[in-house]
Amino acid sequence: LWGTISTLIGRLTRLEVFKIAQNDLSGFIPSEMGKLTNLVKIDVSENDLSGSVPSEIGQLTNLEILYVSNNDLSGTFPSE
């Protein structure tokens, strides 16, 4: 896959696993992912994402796994 992660991702409120690792995605991780309160796993590793991990990700209380390695991310990591 190539392109960006759409901000419309926030509409997938029942999503539990978001795995798009090892693609050619660029841009940023949308803050709208913070609306996905059922997420247990996020894997966006090995892409070309930039910016920081949105603070909204730190508020996902069901999130157990977050893989973001091998991107161009910067900044601080969100906490609960």
Order of alpha helices (4+ residues) and beta strands (2+ residues): beta-beta-beta-beta-beta-beta-beta
